[in-house]
C-alpha cells in the first residue's frame, strides 16, 4: 500500500471514528468550513464540478457558476458529514431524516413481489436514502460498490453500508449481475447509482444536450427479470431533512431488439435524472468527467483536459 493510500484510508477512518461523535451543529459547521476551503483552493475536482454544472445551467454567468459550485461543495461535504454520522443515528433520526415524494411507486412495487430496481444519480445522500428504506420501510436491499484503493478503504465502505442494512456486491468480478437478477426474481429490492458508466461499455444517451454513456445494467435487469425500474432523485433544502422523489416507472418497450429496448430505457432514466438535476443542480455531486467530449480529450475544447 502506498503512502497516499495509507493516508486516504486513515482519513476516512478518522472521519467515521471521530465525526460521528461530534454534536450535530458542530459537524454541520465543520462540513461547511471544509467545503468552503476546498472551493477556494479550486482544485481539479472543483473545476470539474463547475464544468459539469455549466452543461446543466448553460446560460449561467461565471458568477452564477461560482455560486453553484460553492453550494455544490457544501452539499457534497454535507453528504460526507452525514455519512460519517449515520452509524450513530437512531432509527427515529433516520426515519425523520428523509422525506421522499411519490414513495407509493416504491411501496406498491415492493408489495407486488415482482422485484424493484431503484436507479439514482449521485445526488444528495444516497446512503441516507438507503438507510431510510431499510429502517422506515423495513426492506433490505442489494447494491453494488466500486472497488476502491486501498482495499482496506473498500472494506470500510462495505462494512459501513452493511451496517445500514444493505447487501453490498463488488462492481468488478462479473458475478454481480447474476446475483442482482436472482434477488429481483425473488421479489427483492436492488438500488444502483446509475448515471456514470464505470465499464466504458455503457449505453450512449443524450444528457443535457450532449452525449455520454450510462450503465446498461438497470434496463437489462428490468428486461430479464420483469422487475419494476424506478428512477429516484434526491436534494437538500435548508432543513436537516433530505428531500427526494420517486419518479414513475420506466417501462420496457413492447417491440425492438434487446439493445434497442435497453437504449430507450436508459435514455428514459437519463431524462428523469436530468429533470431532478436541473431543479437542484447544486446537489449533484459529479466531480469527475462524465460527457464523452471530456472523456476523450481529442473531442474536448482545444483537445485538452485535466485528469479526474
Secondary structure as UniProt FT lines:
FT   HELIX           3..18
FT   HELIX           19..21
FT   HELIX           24..41
FT   HELIX           44..56
FT   TURN            57..59
FT   HELIX           62..86
FT   TURN            87..88
FT   HELIX           91..96
FT   STRAND          98..101
FT   HELIX           104..112
FT   STRAND          116..120
FT   HELIX           126..136
FT   STRAND          141..145
FT   HELIX           151..163
FT   TURN            164..165
FT   STRAND          166..170
FT   HELIX           176..185
FT   TURN            186..187
FT   STRAND          189..193
FT   STRAND          203..207
FT   TURN            208..209
FT   STRAND          210..214
FT   HELIX           217..225
FT   STRAND          228..235
FT   STRAND          242..249
FT   HELIX           258..279
FT   HELIX           281..283
FT   HELIX           292..295
FT   HELIX           297..299
FT   HELIX           301..303
//
